[in-house]
Amino acid sequence: MKRRVKPAKPPSRLLAAGLAAAAVVIGFATLLVRLEVQEEGYRLSTLSKEIGELQEKNRSLKLTAAELGSRQRLRALADKYRMTAPARGQVVEVP
């Protein structure tokens, strides 16, 4: 007697639908990740520009502070307001 060969089952439609859904989910996740990366890139670019501007402002403020505190300028202002060096005994040091 010959053995009967069982007919092969056709592939399940559920499997195909599951694979298609997985591909859509993976594609959507990839899209979201790319959008987040692009958004962070824009944010980093903006912050980098802001850092550059703040560093320039800091340099400018340090230069202004150095100019305002220069001995030459202070001596000129002292002459303008008729200020003189303190006489002996006018300066008291407190311990």
Order of alpha helices (4+ residues) and beta strands (2+ residues): alpha-alpha
